[in-house]
Amino acid sequence: IVRRDPTTRGFTVLPRRWTVERTLGWLMNHRRLARDYEAHPHRSEAMIHVAMINLMTRRLTAESTPTWRGA
């Protein structure tokens, strides 16, 4: 957790926070993770692993497949 300096006013870039937000954005491209369908935490963890494996294999093979959002 990156704490914000209480003396700073306005917008300031917080270090390393963008990497977490970017990764969560990539995960939300997977329909199953957009909602919490799973009843057990270990199933949710497994779906996150599957989503990241899917992301990494598409990057390694440079395959561009349409997503469920149609983008």
C-alpha positions, 0 to 999 in steps of 0.5 A: 500500500502506497500512502499519500503524503498528508502535506501534499495538495492536489494531484501527485503521482504515487510510485508503483501504484500504476502497475497494480491498476494496470494489472487489475485493468487487464484482469477485468477484460476477462468476463468471468472476473468482471463479476464475483461468480465464485463461492470459494476464494480458491476458485477465484484465485484459480480464475485469476491464474487462468486469466493471467496465463491467457494474457501471457500466452497471447503476448508470447504468440502475438495473437490478437483475438477479439474480447467479449467486449468487442474491442 
